């Protein structure tokens, strides 16, 4: 038997998008979450590192995420990592400036809202968020 679980805490890069599947009408909501890490490199330089995750929530949880989450909302996601089918790793993409980045795909088992509905705005565009052009999807 094998098992994996990943837990991330971060902020939404933009509002979630919900749709219903044609067969059976199950709800699915997709949103992206940026996690941030700061550290000091060996040369004393402060380094900010952002990792993007594309999250899919299903069923009733998808409807709740779509209703309450907004750009900047802070969340904790527990779920499973879905590798790219072609490469087995994260999904790679090319940014508008020609550089490359990667995003990791997660299916949420549990979504915990860490900011209140009125708090979401304070996270948008703050130091812990990237510009919209940097969002990989």
Secondary structure, DSSP 8 states (H G I E B T S, - for coil): -----EEEEEEESS--EEEE-TTT--EEEEEEEEEEEEEE-TTS-EEEEEEEEEEEEEHHHHHHHHHH--TT-EEEEEEEEE--TTTSS-EEEE-TTS-EEEEEEEEEEEEEE-S-GGGHHHHTTSTT---GGG---
